[in-house]
Amino acid sequence: MDQHRLTEYFKRRMPHASEHRVVGLKRISGGSSRETYAFDLEWSEGGQTRTRAMIGRRDPTGGLLKTDREREFKVIAAMHRAGLKVPEPLFLELDASVMDRPFFIMDRAPGRTGMSAFPAVEPEATRAKVADDFLSELARLQSLDYREYGLEILGPPKNPEDPARIQTAHWSEVYERDRMGENYPILSAALAWLKANPVVTDRVVIVHGDYRSGNYLYDDNGIIAMLDWEMAHLGDPMEDLGWASMTFWGRDELAGGLMEREAFYRLYEQKTGHRVDRERLFFYRVLGNAKMVVICLTGIRDFVEGRTSDSMMPFLELLIPQLFEDLANQLRLV
């Protein structure tokens, strides 16, 4: 993003104000399908100088995921209206000529985060607060009526088998599209098993799609904001729970580095009032490992073919063996 062009953009979007100034614009890491920029906006209004911390999320030239920025913006806006812990979305710009590619602007929440599992160096009291908030927010998300918040755009499933079938078909399609001639027998076996064994959901909820440690901001008092809603859709509540509790995102026996896995499931049941269906949970943990392999392959291909210059993309290959090991262990249990 360009500081001058961004300043001019705010002048057009905020004509009631004056003396707009973008300060400290810098690109930061985070998010799978957007370039993320942090900055402060200063302006004058009503005889006062005001400042607001903001985040800009712009479509990349390539990366881990291809997702719809308008849909993501609408989901975040709906979650904000519902009172979930999300940054307030401010402006959506679909005109690529403004900043070379579409983007949106939202509030910048304070707090710290980790790369995946909750950091082991944090105090036990902080970990306990974050774990409780993590499942409280998931319970609140799954209790929302998507119709009440105008999220029919996420595509309601037509029957109870649809969520499992749709997700399996989607990630199978992305795999066939983005692999570069490689043959991965373990991944192929996992996708074939998922296709042959679709589970049946008991209800349809809003699924975050990437609900895990590393995708929230927190402080010593707990979670401040849940981030990265680009994969949100409607589906089975066990999908987010299965993804969040994958070995890949955890540490030792701690789901997400937060809580012993069985205790994690018991607390989920207490907060939601719904039983953890172990068959469906297993299905979505297998799907989660397969999905993460495919996401890695997409990032690698975009780097090789020049659609992204993100130097982290080639190193995604180092993550795949662990995912294959987890898949192999899971498939032995089938």
C-alpha positions as CSV (number, residue, x, y, z in Angstrom):
1,M,0.0,0.0,0.0
2,D,1.2,3.5,-0.8
3,Q,0.9,6.1,2.0
4,H,0.0,9.0,-0.3
5,R,-2.7,7.1,-2.1
6,L,-4.1,5.8,1.1
7,T,-4.3,9.4,2.5
8,E,-6.1,10.5,-0.6
9,Y,-8.5,7.6,-0.2
10,F,-9.4,8.7,3.3
11,K,-10.0,12.2,2.2
12,R,-12.6,10.9,-0.2
13,R,-14.2,8.5,2.3
14,M,-14.2,11.0,5.1
15,P,-15.2,14.4,3.5
16,H,-16.6,15.6,6.9
17,A,-13.0,15.7,8.2
18,S,-9.8,17.5,7.2
19,E,-6.0,17.3,7.5
20,H,-6.0,13.5,7.0
21,R,-2.6,11.9,7.6
22,V,-1.5,8.3,7.4
23,V,1.3,7.6,9.9
24,G,3.6,4.6,10.4
25,L,2.4,2.6,7.5
26,K,4.1,-0.8,7.5
27,R,3.4,-4.3,6.3
28,I,3.0,-6.9,9.0
29,S,2.8,-10.7,9.0
30,G,-0.4,-12.5,9.5
31,G,-3.3,-13.8,7.5
32,S,-3.3,-16.5,4.8
33,S,-4.9,-14.7,1.9
34,R,-4.3,-10.9,2.4
35,E,-1.4,-8.5,2.6
36,T,-1.8,-6.9,6.0
37,Y,-0.7,-3.4,6.8
38,A,-0.7,-1.5,10.1
39,F,-1.0,2.3,10.4
40,D,-2.5,5.2,12.3
41,L,-4.9,7.6,10.7
42,E,-4.8,11.2,12.0
43,W,-7.5,13.8,11.1
44,S,-9.2,16.9,12.3
45,E,-12.9,17.0,13.1
46,G,-15.0,19.4,15.1
47,G,-12.0,21.4,16.0
48,Q,-10.2,18.4,17.5
49,T,-7.3,16.2,16.2
50,R,-8.2,12.6,16.3
51,T,-6.2,9.4,15.9
52,R,-7.3,5.8,15.2
53,A,-5.2,2.7,14.9
54,M,-6.1,0.8,11.7
55,I,-5.4,-2.3,9.7
56,G,-5.5,-2.5,5.9
57,R,-6.1,-5.9,4.3
58,R,-5.3,-6.0,0.5
59,D,-5.6,-8.9,-2.0
60,P,-2.2,-10.3,-2.7
61,T,-0.8,-11.3,-6.1
62,G,-0.7,-14.8,-4.8
63,G,-0.6,-16.7,-1.5
64,L,-2.1,-19.5,0.5
65,L,-5.7,-19.0,-0.3
66,K,-8.0,-17.5,-2.9
67,T,-11.0,-16.0,-1.1
68,D,-13.6,-13.3,-1.5
69,R,-12.7,-10.0,0.3
70,E,-16.3,-8.7,0.1
71,R,-17.6,-11.8,1.8
72,E,-14.9,-11.6,4.5
73,F,-15.8,-8.0,5.1
74,K,-19.5,-8.8,5.5
75,V,-18.8,-11.7,7.8
76,I,-16.6,-9.5,10.1
77,A,-19.3,-6.8,10.0
78,A,-22.0,-9.4,11.0
79,M,-19.8,-10.7,13.8
80,H,-19.2,-7.2,15.1
81,R,-22.9,-6.5,15.1
82,A,-23.4,-9.7,17.0
83,G,-21.0,-8.6,19.7
84,L,-18.3,-11.1,19.1
85,K,-14.7,-10.1,19.8
86,V,-13.7,-8.9,16.3
87,P,-12.1,-5.7,15.0
88,E,-14.7,-3.2,13.7
89,P,-14.7,-3.2,9.9
90,L,-14.6,0.4,8.5
91,F,-14.2,0.6,4.7
92,L,-14.5,-1.9,1.8
93,E,-12.9,-0.9,-1.5
94,L,-13.5,-3.2,-4.5
95,D,-12.1,-0.8,-7.1
96,A,-8.7,-2.2,-7.9
97,S,-7.5,1.1,-9.4
98,V,-7.5,2.8,-6.0
99,M,-4.7,0.7,-4.6
100,D,-3.8,-1.8,-7.4
101,R,-6.0,-4.5,-5.8
102,P,-9.2,-4.6,-3.7
103,F,-8.8,-4.0,0.0
104,F,-10.6,-3.2,3.2
105,I,-9.9,-1.2,6.3
106,M,-10.7,-2.2,9.9
107,D,-9.8,-1.3,13.5
108,R,-6.5,-2.4,14.8
109,A,-7.0,-4.2,18.1
110,P,-4.2,-4.3,20.7
111,G,-2.7,-7.5,22.1
112,R,-0.2,-10.1,21.3
113,T,-0.4,-13.4,19.4
114,G,1.6,-16.5,18.6
115,M,2.4,-18.3,15.4
116,S,0.3,-21.5,16.1
117,A,0.1,-23.1,19.6
118,F,-0.4,-20.7,22.5
119,P,3.1,-19.7,23.7
120,A,4.4,-22.0,26.4
121,V,6.2,-19.0,28.1
122,E,2.9,-17.4,29.1
123,P,1.8,-17.7,32.7
124,E,-0.7,-20.4,33.5
125,A,-3.3,-17.9,34.6
126,T,-3.2,-16.2,31.2
127,R,-3.4,-19.6,29.4
128,A,-6.4,-20.5,31.4
129,K,-8.2,-17.2,30.6
130,V,-7.4,-17.5,26.9
131,A,-8.6,-21.1,26.8
132,D,-11.9,-20.1,28.5
133,D,-12.4,-17.2,26.1
134,F,-11.5,-19.3,23.1
135,L,-14.3,-21.8,23.7
136,S,-16.7,-19.1,24.9
137,E,-16.3,-17.2,21.6
138,L,-16.7,-20.5,19.6
139,A,-19.9,-21.2,21.6
140,R,-21.2,-17.7,20.9
141,L,-20.4,-18.0,17.2
142,Q,-22.2,-21.4,16.9
143,S,-25.2,-20.1,18.7
144,L,-25.9,-17.3,16.1
145,D,-28.7,-17.6,13.6
146,Y,-26.9,-16.9,10.3
147,R,-30.2,-15.6,8.8
148,E,-30.6,-13.0,11.4
149,Y,-27.2,-11.5,10.4
150,G,-27.8,-11.7,6.6
151,L,-25.3,-14.5,6.1
152,E,-27.3,-16.6,3.6
153,I,-24.5,-15.4,1.3
154,L,-22.4,-18.2,2.8
155,G,-24.5,-20.8,1.2
156,P,-26.8,-22.8,3.5
157,P,-26.4,-26.6,3.1
158,K,-29.5,-28.4,1.7
159,N,-29.1,-31.6,3.7
160,P,-27.2,-32.9,6.8
161,E,-24.5,-34.6,4.7
162,D,-23.8,-31.5,2.6
163,P,-21.2,-29.8,5.0
164,A,-18.9,-32.8,4.9
165,R,-19.3,-33.5,1.2
166,I,-18.9,-29.8,0.2
167,Q,-15.7,-29.3,2.2
168,T,-14.2,-32.6,1.0
169,A,-15.0,-31.7,-2.6
170,H,-13.6,-28.2,-2.2
171,W,-10.3,-29.2,-0.9
172,S,-10.0,-32.1,-3.3
173,E,-10.6,-29.6,-6.2
174,V,-8.0,-27.2,-4.9
175,Y,-5.5,-30.1,-4.5
176,E,-6.0,-31.2,-8.2
177,R,-5.8,-27.5,-9.3
178,D,-2.7,-26.5,-7.4
179,R,-0.4,-29.5,-7.2
180,M,2.5,-29.4,-9.7
181,G,2.4,-33.0,-10.9
182,E,3.3,-34.5,-7.5
183,N,1.7,-37.6,-6.2
184,Y,1.0,-37.8,-2.5
185,P,-0.5,-41.3,-1.7
186,I,-1.3,-40.4,1.9
187,L,-3.2,-37.3,0.9
188,S,-5.0,-39.1,-1.9
189,A,-6.0,-41.9,0.5
190,A,-7.2,-39.3,3.1
191,L,-9.3,-37.5,0.5
192,A,-10.7,-40.8,-0.8
193,W,-11.6,-41.8,2.8
194,L,-13.3,-38.5,3.4
195,K,-15.3,-38.8,0.2
196,A,-16.4,-42.3,1.1
197,N,-17.3,-41.5,4.7
198,P,-19.3,-38.2,4.9
199,V,-20.6,-37.5,8.4
200,V,-24.1,-36.1,9.0
201,T,-24.4,-32.9,11.0
202,D,-27.0,-32.3,13.7
203,R,-27.3,-28.6,13.0
204,V,-25.9,-25.9,10.7
205,V,-23.8,-23.1,12.2
206,I,-21.5,-20.3,11.1
207,V,-18.1,-21.9,10.7
208,H,-15.0,-19.7,11.1
209,G,-12.9,-22.1,9.0
210,D,-9.6,-21.2,10.6
211,Y,-10.5,-21.1,14.3
212,R,-7.3,-21.9,16.1
213,S,-4.5,-20.6,18.3
214,G,-2.5,-18.0,16.3
215,N,-5.6,-16.4,14.9
216,Y,-6.5,-14.2,17.9
217,L,-5.1,-11.3,19.8
218,Y,-4.9,-11.5,23.6
219,D,-3.5,-10.0,26.7
220,D,-3.3,-11.1,30.4
221,N,-7.0,-10.7,30.7
222,G,-7.9,-13.1,27.8
223,I,-8.8,-12.8,24.2
224,I,-9.3,-9.3,22.7
225,A,-10.2,-10.2,19.1
226,M,-10.6,-13.2,16.8
227,L,-8.9,-12.7,13.4
228,D,-8.8,-14.1,9.8
229,W,-12.4,-14.8,8.8
230,E,-11.7,-15.3,5.1
231,M,-12.7,-19.0,5.1
232,A,-16.0,-18.5,6.9
233,H,-18.9,-20.6,5.7
234,L,-22.0,-22.5,6.9
235,G,-21.5,-26.1,8.1
236,D,-21.0,-28.6,10.9
237,P,-20.0,-27.2,14.3
238,M,-17.5,-30.1,14.7
239,E,-15.5,-28.6,11.8
240,D,-14.1,-25.7,13.9
241,L,-13.7,-27.8,16.9
242,G,-11.8,-30.5,15.0
243,W,-9.5,-27.9,13.3
244,A,-8.8,-26.1,16.6
245,S,-7.8,-29.3,18.3
246,M,-5.6,-30.7,15.6
247,T,-2.2,-32.0,16.8
248,F,-0.6,-29.6,14.2
249,W,-1.8,-26.5,16.1
250,G,-1.1,-27.8,19.5
251,R,1.7,-28.7,21.8
252,D,2.1,-32.2,23.4
253,E,-1.4,-33.1,24.5
254,L,-2.7,-29.6,24.7
255,A,-5.3,-28.6,22.2
256,G,-4.0,-25.3,20.6
257,G,-1.4,-25.2,23.4
258,L,-4.3,-24.2,25.7
259,M,-5.8,-27.2,27.4
260,E,-5.5,-31.0,27.6
261,R,-7.6,-32.2,24.7
262,E,-10.3,-34.2,26.7
263,A,-10.7,-31.3,29.1
264,F,-11.0,-29.0,26.0
265,Y,-13.9,-31.1,24.7
266,R,-15.6,-31.2,28.1
267,L,-15.5,-27.5,28.4
268,Y,-16.8,-27.1,24.9
269,E,-19.8,-29.3,25.9
270,Q,-20.4,-27.2,29.0
271,K,-20.3,-23.9,27.1
272,T,-22.4,-25.0,24.1
273,G,-24.8,-27.5,25.7
274,H,-24.0,-29.8,22.8
275,R,-22.3,-33.2,23.0
276,V,-19.0,-33.6,21.1
277,D,-19.8,-36.2,18.4
278,R,-16.5,-38.2,18.3
279,E,-17.2,-39.7,14.8
280,R,-17.8,-36.2,13.3
281,L,-14.9,-34.8,15.2
282,F,-12.6,-37.5,13.9
283,F,-13.8,-36.8,10.3
284,Y,-13.0,-33.1,10.6
285,R,-9.6,-33.7,12.2
286,V,-8.7,-35.8,9.2
287,L,-10.1,-33.2,6.9
288,G,-8.2,-30.5,8.8
289,N,-4.8,-32.2,8.2
290,A,-5.6,-32.8,4.5
291,K,-6.8,-29.2,4.1
292,M,-3.6,-27.9,5.7
293,V,-1.5,-29.9,3.3
294,V,-3.4,-28.5,0.3
295,I,-3.1,-24.9,1.7
296,C,0.7,-25.4,1.9
297,L,0.8,-26.8,-1.7
298,T,-1.1,-23.7,-3.0
299,G,1.4,-21.3,-1.3
300,I,4.3,-23.2,-2.8
301,R,2.9,-23.2,-6.3
302,D,2.2,-19.5,-6.2
303,F,5.8,-18.8,-5.1
304,V,7.2,-21.1,-7.8
305,E,5.1,-19.5,-10.5
306,G,5.8,-15.9,-9.4
307,R,2.4,-14.9,-8.1
308,T,3.9,-14.1,-4.7
309,S,7.4,-13.1,-3.5
310,D,6.6,-14.0,0.1
311,S,9.9,-15.7,1.2
312,M,8.0,-17.9,3.7
313,M,6.1,-19.8,1.0
314,P,9.0,-22.3,0.1
315,F,9.4,-23.2,3.7
316,L,5.8,-24.5,3.8
317,E,7.2,-27.7,2.4
318,L,8.8,-28.3,5.8
319,L,5.4,-28.5,7.4
320,I,4.0,-31.3,5.2
321,P,5.8,-34.3,6.7
322,Q,4.2,-33.7,10.1
323,L,0.8,-33.4,8.5
324,F,1.4,-36.6,6.6
325,E,2.4,-38.4,9.8
326,D,-0.7,-37.2,11.5
327,L,-2.8,-38.4,8.6
328,A,-1.1,-41.8,8.5
329,N,-1.7,-42.2,12.3
330,Q,-5.4,-41.2,11.9
331,L,-6.0,-43.6,8.9
332,R,-4.6,-46.5,10.8
333,L,-7.5,-46.0,13.3
334,V,-10.2,-46.2,10.7
